[in-house]
Amino acid sequence: MYFSFFDWNPAGQSDFVGFDNYLRMLDDDLWWRSFRNLGIIFAFSIVAWVIPLFAAEVVTSFRSDRAQFAYRTLLILPMAFPGIVTALIWAFMYQPNRGVINEALRALGLGDLAQNWVGDPDLAMLSLLLIGFPFIAGLPFLIFYTSLRNVPREVYEAAQLDGVGRLRRVVSIDLPLMLTQLKLLVFLAVVGTVQYGFVAYVVTGGGPDNATLVPLLRMFSVAFQAQDWGYAAALSTMLFAVTLVLSCVIVFVRRGSPGSVDVRGM
């Protein structure tokens, strides 16, 4: 933060510029575009929770503990792989000439659908969002599964006697009882999204035409390519402030979660 008030040169003289670096943000179209992309990534990650929630519902419905253990282990195992490995695998799959996706399309006689997935500005963001598809494995599944396992069996039995269907049970029972866990997931999603950068760096580098630019990559570009260290410090300070504010809002907006659900009122 200190260096954000200077025209900072690590190898030479640094001149005090006050709030000039912060005022520059107002006219930095790439900075605001990176936040727009960040909003898209966050919204998509929230919507994608439907898939691990569905997977957790399916796994907990198995009566056999062995079956639950097998599927749970299978879906949690990918968490052991570093994210950089996943990014590199998908970068290879997206290659326009020898990538797995385009090769599969050609093998199926659908060569006309082959695309330059991360080289086309209109497709790059979508391709970035789909990394990890079908999004079943990972921390959201583990949290949903654990939460569903902790729901008292009597609640489900009472709902069944009242004729509550599966979808209605998820909306009226499961989700309300998971509010605390959902709050945790939202918090982790906010922090993870704001810090999002290495996947975009590996797969697209923020391009093409800044279509997948995110704040971390903008900061990296300003600091190490333009070597505008003072402005990069201001950008990092602003990003920290945004993360802090959003985290505080999430923590305090709902300090508790309901401890029970009245199925008779559904």
ChimeraX commands (.cxc) that place a marker at each C-alpha (Angstrom):
marker #1 position 0.00,0.00,0.00 radius 0.5
marker #1 position 2.84,2.40,0.84 radius 0.5
marker #1 position 4.35,2.13,-2.63 radius 0.5
marker #1 position 0.97,2.82,-4.28 radius 0.5
marker #1 position 1.47,6.51,-3.45 radius 0.5
marker #1 position 4.72,6.68,-5.41 radius 0.5
marker #1 position 5.91,6.47,-8.96 radius 0.5
marker #1 position 7.92,3.56,-7.68 radius 0.5
marker #1 position 11.14,2.48,-9.31 radius 0.5
marker #1 position 12.82,-0.37,-7.37 radius 0.5
marker #1 position 16.16,0.36,-9.04 radius 0.5
marker #1 position 16.09,4.15,-8.83 radius 0.5
marker #1 position 14.39,7.21,-7.42 radius 0.5
marker #1 position 10.71,6.97,-6.44 radius 0.5
marker #1 position 8.64,10.17,-6.61 radius 0.5
marker #1 position 5.61,10.77,-4.40 radius 0.5
marker #1 position 2.45,11.12,-6.52 radius 0.5
marker #1 position -0.29,10.98,-3.88 radius 0.5
marker #1 position -3.53,9.46,-5.11 radius 0.5
marker #1 position -2.63,9.73,-8.80 radius 0.5
marker #1 position -2.24,5.97,-9.17 radius 0.5
marker #1 position -5.73,5.43,-7.74 radius 0.5
marker #1 position -7.24,8.10,-9.98 radius 0.5
marker #1 position -5.72,6.34,-13.00 radius 0.5
marker #1 position -7.97,3.36,-12.28 radius 0.5
marker #1 position -11.02,5.40,-13.23 radius 0.5
marker #1 position -9.81,5.59,-16.83 radius 0.5
marker #1 position -8.29,2.10,-16.98 radius 0.5
marker #1 position -10.74,0.27,-19.24 radius 0.5
marker #1 position -8.77,-2.98,-18.99 radius 0.5
marker #1 position -8.99,-2.91,-15.18 radius 0.5
marker #1 position -12.78,-2.58,-15.22 radius 0.5
marker #1 position -13.08,-5.13,-17.99 radius 0.5
marker #1 position -11.14,-7.58,-15.84 radius 0.5
marker #1 position -13.69,-7.08,-13.04 radius 0.5
marker #1 position -16.53,-7.69,-15.47 radius 0.5
marker #1 position -14.90,-10.99,-16.42 radius 0.5
marker #1 position -14.48,-11.74,-12.72 radius 0.5
marker #1 position -18.21,-11.23,-12.19 radius 0.5
marker #1 position -18.97,-13.68,-15.00 radius 0.5
marker #1 position -16.63,-16.27,-13.46 radius 0.5
marker #1 position -18.19,-15.86,-10.01 radius 0.5
marker #1 position -21.78,-16.11,-11.30 radius 0.5
marker #1 position -20.95,-19.21,-13.31 radius 0.5
marker #1 position -19.26,-20.89,-10.33 radius 0.5
marker #1 position -22.38,-20.33,-8.21 radius 0.5
marker #1 position -24.70,-21.73,-10.90 radius 0.5
marker #1 position -22.39,-24.72,-11.39 radius 0.5
marker #1 position -23.02,-25.78,-7.77 radius 0.5
marker #1 position -26.23,-27.39,-8.98 radius 0.5
marker #1 position -24.19,-30.29,-10.39 radius 0.5
marker #1 position -22.24,-31.26,-7.22 radius 0.5
marker #1 position -25.44,-30.77,-5.20 radius 0.5
marker #1 position -27.24,-33.22,-7.48 radius 0.5
marker #1 position -24.30,-35.64,-7.23 radius 0.5
marker #1 position -24.36,-35.42,-3.43 radius 0.5
marker #1 position -28.11,-36.08,-3.40 radius 0.5
marker #1 position -27.61,-39.16,-5.58 radius 0.5
marker #1 position -24.73,-40.56,-3.51 radius 0.5
marker #1 position -26.54,-40.09,-0.19 radius 0.5
marker #1 position -29.57,-41.88,-1.62 radius 0.5
marker #1 position -27.60,-45.13,-1.86 radius 0.5
marker #1 position -28.53,-47.45,0.99 radius 0.5
marker #1 position -25.25,-49.34,0.82 radius 0.5
marker #1 position -22.47,-47.73,2.85 radius 0.5
marker #1 position -19.93,-49.42,0.58 radius 0.5
marker #1 position -21.48,-47.86,-2.51 radius 0.5
marker #1 position -21.47,-44.45,-0.85 radius 0.5
marker #1 position -17.82,-44.88,0.14 radius 0.5
marker #1 position -16.81,-45.94,-3.38 radius 0.5
marker #1 position -18.55,-43.06,-5.16 radius 0.5
marker #1 position -17.52,-40.55,-2.51 radius 0.5
marker #1 position -13.88,-41.56,-2.86 radius 0.5
marker #1 position -14.11,-41.43,-6.65 radius 0.5
marker #1 position -15.52,-37.90,-6.58 radius 0.5
marker #1 position -13.15,-36.57,-3.93 radius 0.5
marker #1 position -9.99,-38.08,-5.44 radius 0.5
marker #1 position -9.54,-35.32,-8.10 radius 0.5
marker #1 position -9.01,-32.83,-5.25 radius 0.5
marker #1 position -5.58,-34.44,-4.77 radius 0.5
marker #1 position -4.41,-33.15,-8.17 radius 0.5
marker #1 position -2.92,-29.63,-8.27 radius 0.5
marker #1 position -4.99,-27.07,-10.16 radius 0.5
marker #1 position -2.09,-26.41,-12.51 radius 0.5
marker #1 position -2.30,-30.02,-13.71 radius 0.5
marker #1 position -5.98,-29.60,-14.54 radius 0.5
marker #1 position -5.26,-26.35,-16.37 radius 0.5
marker #1 position -2.50,-27.94,-18.46 radius 0.5
marker #1 position -4.69,-30.93,-19.36 radius 0.5
marker #1 position -7.49,-28.68,-20.57 radius 0.5
marker #1 position -5.06,-26.43,-22.43 radius 0.5
marker #1 position -3.94,-29.52,-24.34 radius 0.5
marker #1 position -7.55,-30.58,-24.95 radius 0.5
marker #1 position -8.37,-27.14,-26.37 radius 0.5
marker #1 position -5.53,-27.13,-28.92 radius 0.5
marker #1 position -7.03,-26.38,-32.36 radius 0.5
marker #1 position -4.99,-28.89,-34.37 radius 0.5
marker #1 position -4.31,-31.90,-32.13 radius 0.5
marker #1 position -6.55,-31.17,-29.20 radius 0.5
marker #1 position -8.74,-33.97,-27.88 radius 0.5
marker #1 position -11.98,-32.02,-28.34 radius 0.5
marker #1 position -11.45,-31.16,-32.00 radius 0.5
marker #1 position -10.06,-34.62,-32.75 radius 0.5
marker #1 position -13.17,-36.19,-31.21 radius 0.5
marker #1 position -15.42,-33.93,-33.28 radius 0.5
marker #1 position -13.59,-34.89,-36.47 radius 0.5
marker #1 position -13.78,-38.58,-35.59 radius 0.5
marker #1 position -17.56,-38.22,-35.21 radius 0.5
marker #1 position -17.85,-36.52,-38.59 radius 0.5
marker #1 position -18.47,-33.14,-36.95 radius 0.5
marker #1 position -15.30,-31.48,-38.14 radius 0.5
marker #1 position -17.21,-28.32,-39.03 radius 0.5
marker #1 position -17.77,-27.77,-35.30 radius 0.5
marker #1 position -14.04,-27.80,-34.53 radius 0.5
marker #1 position -12.98,-24.42,-33.19 radius 0.5
marker #1 position -9.98,-22.50,-31.95 radius 0.5
marker #1 position -11.49,-22.69,-28.48 radius 0.5
marker #1 position -9.11,-20.40,-26.62 radius 0.5
marker #1 position -7.96,-18.38,-29.63 radius 0.5
marker #1 position -11.37,-16.98,-30.53 radius 0.5
marker #1 position -12.41,-13.95,-28.42 radius 0.5
marker #1 position -16.04,-15.06,-28.64 radius 0.5
marker #1 position -15.28,-18.55,-27.27 radius 0.5
marker #1 position -12.33,-18.00,-24.95 radius 0.5
marker #1 position -14.31,-17.05,-21.84 radius 0.5
marker #1 position -16.77,-19.92,-22.29 radius 0.5
marker #1 position -13.86,-22.32,-22.78 radius 0.5
marker #1 position -12.25,-21.03,-19.60 radius 0.5
marker #1 position -15.47,-21.46,-17.63 radius 0.5
marker #1 position -15.89,-25.06,-18.81 radius 0.5
marker #1 position -12.51,-26.15,-17.44 radius 0.5
marker #1 position -13.24,-28.92,-14.95 radius 0.5
marker #1 position -16.56,-29.90,-16.54 radius 0.5
marker #1 position -18.79,-31.57,-15.33 radius 0.5
marker #1 position -17.80,-29.90,-12.00 radius 0.5
marker #1 position -18.95,-32.89,-9.94 radius 0.5
marker #1 position -15.73,-33.52,-8.03 radius 0.5
marker #1 position -14.27,-31.08,-5.57 radius 0.5
marker #1 position -14.91,-29.18,-2.37 radius 0.5
marker #1 position -18.57,-28.22,-3.10 radius 0.5
marker #1 position -19.48,-31.90,-3.48 radius 0.5
marker #1 position -17.71,-32.79,-0.23 radius 0.5
marker #1 position -19.48,-30.01,1.68 radius 0.5
marker #1 position -22.89,-30.86,0.21 radius 0.5
marker #1 position -22.41,-34.56,0.88 radius 0.5
marker #1 position -21.35,-34.02,4.49 radius 0.5
marker #1 position -24.27,-31.65,5.09 radius 0.5
marker #1 position -26.81,-34.09,3.68 radius 0.5
marker #1 position -25.40,-36.91,5.79 radius 0.5
marker #1 position -26.00,-34.80,8.89 radius 0.5
marker #1 position -29.68,-34.15,8.15 radius 0.5
marker #1 position -31.73,-36.14,10.70 radius 0.5
marker #1 position -33.40,-39.13,9.07 radius 0.5
marker #1 position -36.62,-38.27,10.94 radius 0.5
marker #1 position -36.92,-35.07,8.91 radius 0.5
marker #1 position -36.90,-37.02,5.64 radius 0.5
marker #1 position -39.37,-39.56,7.01 radius 0.5
marker #1 position -41.77,-36.81,8.07 radius 0.5
marker #1 position -41.46,-35.16,4.66 radius 0.5
marker #1 position -42.16,-38.48,2.93 radius 0.5
marker #1 position -45.30,-38.99,5.03 radius 0.5
marker #1 position -46.46,-35.52,4.05 radius 0.5
marker #1 position -46.01,-36.37,0.35 radius 0.5
marker #1 position -43.06,-34.03,-0.24 radius 0.5
marker #1 position -41.39,-34.81,-3.58 radius 0.5
marker #1 position -37.64,-35.02,-4.15 radius 0.5
marker #1 position -37.22,-31.60,-5.75 radius 0.5
marker #1 position -39.40,-29.93,-3.16 radius 0.5
marker #1 position -37.45,-31.68,-0.43 radius 0.5
marker #1 position -34.19,-30.27,-1.77 radius 0.5
marker #1 position -35.59,-26.73,-1.89 radius 0.5
marker #1 position -37.59,-26.80,1.35 radius 0.5
marker #1 position -35.43,-29.00,3.58 radius 0.5
marker #1 position -31.91,-29.62,2.32 radius 0.5
marker #1 position -30.98,-26.08,1.27 radius 0.5
marker #1 position -32.38,-24.34,4.40 radius 0.5
marker #1 position -30.48,-26.77,6.62 radius 0.5
marker #1 position -27.30,-26.10,4.64 radius 0.5
marker #1 position -27.34,-22.31,4.96 radius 0.5
marker #1 position -24.23,-22.27,7.13 radius 0.5
marker #1 position -22.35,-24.44,4.65 radius 0.5
marker #1 position -23.66,-22.40,1.72 radius 0.5
marker #1 position -22.38,-19.24,3.40 radius 0.5
marker #1 position -18.97,-20.88,3.69 radius 0.5
marker #1 position -19.04,-21.88,0.03 radius 0.5
marker #1 position -20.00,-18.36,-1.05 radius 0.5
marker #1 position -17.17,-16.95,1.04 radius 0.5
marker #1 position -14.69,-19.38,-0.52 radius 0.5
marker #1 position -16.09,-18.64,-3.98 radius 0.5
marker #1 position -15.63,-14.88,-3.50 radius 0.5
marker #1 position -12.06,-15.24,-2.26 radius 0.5
marker #1 position -11.23,-17.83,-4.91 radius 0.5
marker #1 position -12.72,-15.74,-7.71 radius 0.5
marker #1 position -10.93,-12.55,-6.68 radius 0.5
marker #1 position -7.67,-14.51,-6.57 radius 0.5
marker #1 position -8.47,-16.24,-9.87 radius 0.5
marker #1 position -5.62,-15.94,-12.29 radius 0.5
marker #1 position -3.27,-18.88,-12.74 radius 0.5
marker #1 position -5.74,-20.96,-14.79 radius 0.5
marker #1 position -6.36,-18.03,-17.14 radius 0.5
marker #1 position -2.62,-17.39,-17.30 radius 0.5
marker #1 position -1.85,-21.00,-18.25 radius 0.5
marker #1 position -4.69,-21.52,-20.72 radius 0.5
marker #1 position -5.27,-18.12,-22.35 radius 0.5
marker #1 position -2.80,-15.64,-20.86 radius 0.5
marker #1 position -5.73,-13.24,-20.48 radius 0.5
marker #1 position -6.37,-13.16,-24.22 radius 0.5
marker #1 position -7.26,-13.20,-26.94 radius 0.5
marker #1 position -7.92,-9.47,-27.15 radius 0.5
marker #1 position -8.21,-9.37,-23.31 radius 0.5
marker #1 position -11.35,-11.52,-23.51 radius 0.5
marker #1 position -10.31,-13.50,-20.42 radius 0.5
marker #1 position -8.39,-10.79,-18.59 radius 0.5
marker #1 position -8.82,-10.86,-14.80 radius 0.5
marker #1 position -7.47,-8.43,-12.16 radius 0.5
marker #1 position -4.46,-10.57,-11.21 radius 0.5
marker #1 position -3.35,-10.75,-14.83 radius 0.5
marker #1 position -3.87,-7.01,-15.24 radius 0.5
marker #1 position -1.67,-6.42,-12.19 radius 0.5
marker #1 position 0.93,-8.83,-13.55 radius 0.5
marker #1 position 0.96,-7.03,-16.90 radius 0.5
marker #1 position 1.30,-3.57,-15.32 radius 0.5
marker #1 position 4.08,-4.68,-12.96 radius 0.5
marker #1 position 6.22,-6.99,-15.06 radius 0.5
marker #1 position 5.53,-5.90,-18.63 radius 0.5
marker #1 position 4.93,-2.16,-18.30 radius 0.5
marker #1 position 7.11,-2.06,-15.14 radius 0.5
marker #1 position 4.75,0.51,-13.65 radius 0.5
marker #1 position 5.31,-0.71,-10.10 radius 0.5
marker #1 position 3.51,2.10,-8.30 radius 0.5
marker #1 position 0.32,1.65,-10.30 radius 0.5
marker #1 position 0.55,-2.13,-9.86 radius 0.5
marker #1 position 0.79,-1.58,-6.09 radius 0.5
marker #1 position -2.35,0.59,-6.25 radius 0.5
marker #1 position -4.19,-2.11,-8.20 radius 0.5
marker #1 position -3.19,-4.77,-5.68 radius 0.5
marker #1 position -4.30,-2.55,-2.79 radius 0.5
marker #1 position -7.68,-1.99,-4.42 radius 0.5
marker #1 position -8.08,-5.72,-5.06 radius 0.5
marker #1 position -7.29,-6.44,-1.40 radius 0.5
marker #1 position -9.86,-3.84,-0.32 radius 0.5
marker #1 position -12.53,-5.38,-2.55 radius 0.5
marker #1 position -11.79,-8.85,-1.15 radius 0.5
marker #1 position -11.93,-7.57,2.43 radius 0.5
marker #1 position -15.23,-5.73,1.95 radius 0.5
marker #1 position -16.94,-8.64,0.20 radius 0.5
marker #1 position -15.69,-11.09,2.82 radius 0.5
marker #1 position -17.01,-8.93,5.67 radius 0.5
marker #1 position -20.39,-8.57,3.97 radius 0.5
marker #1 position -20.73,-12.34,3.54 radius 0.5
marker #1 position -19.65,-13.07,7.12 radius 0.5
marker #1 position -22.04,-10.58,8.72 radius 0.5
marker #1 position -25.03,-10.68,6.38 radius 0.5
marker #1 position -26.16,-13.97,7.89 radius 0.5
marker #1 position -24.66,-14.75,11.27 radius 0.5
marker #1 position -26.68,-17.87,11.85 radius 0.5
marker #1 position -28.69,-20.53,10.12 radius 0.5
marker #1 position -31.95,-22.19,11.12 radius 0.5
marker #1 position -31.55,-25.26,13.26 radius 0.5
marker #1 position -34.75,-27.01,12.21 radius 0.5
marker #1 position -37.29,-27.20,9.44 radius 0.5
marker #1 position -41.01,-27.50,9.95 radius 0.5
marker #1 position -42.15,-29.84,7.19 radius 0.5
marker #1 position -45.78,-29.35,8.21 radius 0.5
marker #1 position -45.60,-25.81,6.90 radius 0.5
marker #1 position -44.45,-26.80,3.42 radius 0.5
marker link #1:1,2 radius 0.2
marker link #1:2,3 radius 0.2
marker link #1:3,4 radius 0.2
marker link #1:4,5 radius 0.2
marker link #1:5,6 radius 0.2
marker link #1:6,7 radius 0.2
marker link #1:7,8 radius 0.2
marker link #1:8,9 radius 0.2
marker link #1:9,10 radius 0.2
marker link #1:10,11 radius 0.2
marker link #1:11,12 radius 0.2
marker link #1:12,13 radius 0.2
marker link #1:13,14 radius 0.2
marker link #1:14,15 radius 0.2
marker link #1:15,16 radius 0.2
marker link #1:16,17 radius 0.2
marker link #1:17,18 radius 0.2
marker link #1:18,19 radius 0.2
marker link #1:19,20 radius 0.2
marker link #1:20,21 radius 0.2
marker link #1:21,22 radius 0.2
marker link #1:22,23 radius 0.2
marker link #1:23,24 radius 0.2
marker link #1:24,25 radius 0.2
marker link #1:25,26 radius 0.2
marker link #1:26,27 radius 0.2
marker link #1:27,28 radius 0.2
marker link #1:28,29 radius 0.2
marker link #1:29,30 radius 0.2
marker link #1:30,31 radius 0.2
marker link #1:31,32 radius 0.2
marker link #1:32,33 radius 0.2
marker link #1:33,34 radius 0.2
marker link #1:34,35 radius 0.2
marker link #1:35,36 radius 0.2
marker link #1:36,37 radius 0.2
marker link #1:37,38 radius 0.2
marker link #1:38,39 radius 0.2
marker link #1:39,40 radius 0.2
marker link #1:40,41 radius 0.2
marker link #1:41,42 radius 0.2
marker link #1:42,43 radius 0.2
marker link #1:43,44 radius 0.2
marker link #1:44,45 radius 0.2
marker link #1:45,46 radius 0.2
marker link #1:46,47 radius 0.2
marker link #1:47,48 radius 0.2
marker link #1:48,49 radius 0.2
marker link #1:49,50 radius 0.2
marker link #1:50,51 radius 0.2
marker link #1:51,52 radius 0.2
marker link #1:52,53 radius 0.2
marker link #1:53,54 radius 0.2
marker link #1:54,55 radius 0.2
marker link #1:55,56 radius 0.2
marker link #1:56,57 radius 0.2
marker link #1:57,58 radius 0.2
marker link #1:58,59 radius 0.2
marker link #1:59,60 radius 0.2
marker link #1:60,61 radius 0.2
marker link #1:61,62 radius 0.2
marker link #1:62,63 radius 0.2
marker link #1:63,64 radius 0.2
marker link #1:64,65 radius 0.2
marker link #1:65,66 radius 0.2
marker link #1:66,67 radius 0.2
marker link #1:67,68 radius 0.2
marker link #1:68,69 radius 0.2
marker link #1:69,70 radius 0.2
marker link #1:70,71 radius 0.2
marker link #1:71,72 radius 0.2
marker link #1:72,73 radius 0.2
marker link #1:73,74 radius 0.2
marker link #1:74,75 radius 0.2
marker link #1:75,76 radius 0.2
marker link #1:76,77 radius 0.2
marker link #1:77,78 radius 0.2
marker link #1:78,79 radius 0.2
marker link #1:79,80 radius 0.2
marker link #1:80,81 radius 0.2
marker link #1:81,82 radius 0.2
marker link #1:82,83 radius 0.2
marker link #1:83,84 radius 0.2
marker link #1:84,85 radius 0.2
marker link #1:85,86 radius 0.2
marker link #1:86,87 radius 0.2
marker link #1:87,88 radius 0.2
marker link #1:88,89 radius 0.2
marker link #1:89,90 radius 0.2
marker link #1:90,91 radius 0.2
marker link #1:91,92 radius 0.2
marker link #1:92,93 radius 0.2
marker link #1:93,94 radius 0.2
marker link #1:94,95 radius 0.2
marker link #1:95,96 radius 0.2
marker link #1:96,97 radius 0.2
marker link #1:97,98 radius 0.2
marker link #1:98,99 radius 0.2
marker link #1:99,100 radius 0.2
marker link #1:100,101 radius 0.2
marker link #1:101,102 radius 0.2
marker link #1:102,103 radius 0.2
marker link #1:103,104 radius 0.2
marker link #1:104,105 radius 0.2
marker link #1:105,106 radius 0.2
marker link #1:106,107 radius 0.2
marker link #1:107,108 radius 0.2
marker link #1:108,109 radius 0.2
marker link #1:109,110 radius 0.2
marker link #1:110,111 radius 0.2
marker link #1:111,112 radius 0.2
marker link #1:112,113 radius 0.2
marker link #1:113,114 radius 0.2
marker link #1:114,115 radius 0.2
marker link #1:115,116 radius 0.2
marker link #1:116,117 radius 0.2
marker link #1:117,118 radius 0.2
marker link #1:118,119 radius 0.2
marker link #1:119,120 radius 0.2
marker link #1:120,121 radius 0.2
marker link #1:121,122 radius 0.2
marker link #1:122,123 radius 0.2
marker link #1:123,124 radius 0.2
marker link #1:124,125 radius 0.2
marker link #1:125,126 radius 0.2
marker link #1:126,127 radius 0.2
marker link #1:127,128 radius 0.2
marker link #1:128,129 radius 0.2
marker link #1:129,130 radius 0.2
marker link #1:130,131 radius 0.2
marker link #1:131,132 radius 0.2
marker link #1:132,133 radius 0.2
marker link #1:133,134 radius 0.2
marker link #1:134,135 radius 0.2
marker link #1:135,136 radius 0.2
marker link #1:136,137 radius 0.2
marker link #1:137,138 radius 0.2
marker link #1:138,139 radius 0.2
marker link #1:139,140 radius 0.2
marker link #1:140,141 radius 0.2
marker link #1:141,142 radius 0.2
marker link #1:142,143 radius 0.2
marker link #1:143,144 radius 0.2
marker link #1:144,145 radius 0.2
marker link #1:145,146 radius 0.2
marker link #1:146,147 radius 0.2
marker link #1:147,148 radius 0.2
marker link #1:148,149 radius 0.2
marker link #1:149,150 radius 0.2
marker link #1:150,151 radius 0.2
marker link #1:151,152 radius 0.2
marker link #1:152,153 radius 0.2
marker link #1:153,154 radius 0.2
marker link #1:154,155 radius 0.2
marker link #1:155,156 radius 0.2
marker link #1:156,157 radius 0.2
marker link #1:157,158 radius 0.2
marker link #1:158,159 radius 0.2
marker link #1:159,160 radius 0.2
marker link #1:160,161 radius 0.2
marker link #1:161,162 radius 0.2
marker link #1:162,163 radius 0.2
marker link #1:163,164 radius 0.2
marker link #1:164,165 radius 0.2
marker link #1:165,166 radius 0.2
marker link #1:166,167 radius 0.2
marker link #1:167,168 radius 0.2
marker link #1:168,169 radius 0.2
marker link #1:169,170 radius 0.2
marker link #1:170,171 radius 0.2
marker link #1:171,172 radius 0.2
marker link #1:172,173 radius 0.2
marker link #1:173,174 radius 0.2
marker link #1:174,175 radius 0.2
marker link #1:175,176 radius 0.2
marker link #1:176,177 radius 0.2
marker link #1:177,178 radius 0.2
marker link #1:178,179 radius 0.2
marker link #1:179,180 radius 0.2
marker link #1:180,181 radius 0.2
marker link #1:181,182 radius 0.2
marker link #1:182,183 radius 0.2
marker link #1:183,184 radius 0.2
marker link #1:184,185 radius 0.2
marker link #1:185,186 radius 0.2
marker link #1:186,187 radius 0.2
marker link #1:187,188 radius 0.2
marker link #1:188,189 radius 0.2
marker link #1:189,190 radius 0.2
marker link #1:190,191 radius 0.2
marker link #1:191,192 radius 0.2
marker link #1:192,193 radius 0.2
marker link #1:193,194 radius 0.2
marker link #1:194,195 radius 0.2
marker link #1:195,196 radius 0.2
marker link #1:196,197 radius 0.2
marker link #1:197,198 radius 0.2
marker link #1:198,199 radius 0.2
marker link #1:199,200 radius 0.2
marker link #1:200,201 radius 0.2
marker link #1:201,202 radius 0.2
marker link #1:202,203 radius 0.2
marker link #1:203,204 radius 0.2
marker link #1:204,205 radius 0.2
marker link #1:205,206 radius 0.2
marker link #1:206,207 radius 0.2
marker link #1:207,208 radius 0.2
marker link #1:208,209 radius 0.2
marker link #1:209,210 radius 0.2
marker link #1:210,211 radius 0.2
marker link #1:211,212 radius 0.2
marker link #1:212,213 radius 0.2
marker link #1:213,214 radius 0.2
marker link #1:214,215 radius 0.2
marker link #1:215,216 radius 0.2
marker link #1:216,217 radius 0.2
marker link #1:217,218 radius 0.2
marker link #1:218,219 radius 0.2
marker link #1:219,220 radius 0.2
marker link #1:220,221 radius 0.2
marker link #1:221,222 radius 0.2
marker link #1:222,223 radius 0.2
marker link #1:223,224 radius 0.2
marker link #1:224,225 radius 0.2
marker link #1:225,226 radius 0.2
marker link #1:226,227 radius 0.2
marker link #1:227,228 radius 0.2
marker link #1:228,229 radius 0.2
marker link #1:229,230 radius 0.2
marker link #1:230,231 radius 0.2
marker link #1:231,232 radius 0.2
marker link #1:232,233 radius 0.2
marker link #1:233,234 radius 0.2
marker link #1:234,235 radius 0.2
marker link #1:235,236 radius 0.2
marker link #1:236,237 radius 0.2
marker link #1:237,238 radius 0.2
marker link #1:238,239 radius 0.2
marker link #1:239,240 radius 0.2
marker link #1:240,241 radius 0.2
marker link #1:241,242 radius 0.2
marker link #1:242,243 radius 0.2
marker link #1:243,244 radius 0.2
marker link #1:244,245 radius 0.2
marker link #1:245,246 radius 0.2
marker link #1:246,247 radius 0.2
marker link #1:247,248 radius 0.2
marker link #1:248,249 radius 0.2
marker link #1:249,250 radius 0.2
marker link #1:250,251 radius 0.2
marker link #1:251,252 radius 0.2
marker link #1:252,253 radius 0.2
marker link #1:253,254 radius 0.2
marker link #1:254,255 radius 0.2
marker link #1:255,256 radius 0.2
marker link #1:256,257 radius 0.2
marker link #1:257,258 radius 0.2
marker link #1:258,259 radius 0.2
marker link #1:259,260 radius 0.2
marker link #1:260,261 radius 0.2
marker link #1:261,262 radius 0.2
marker link #1:262,263 radius 0.2
marker link #1:263,264 radius 0.2
marker link #1:264,265 radius 0.2
marker link #1:265,266 radius 0.2
view
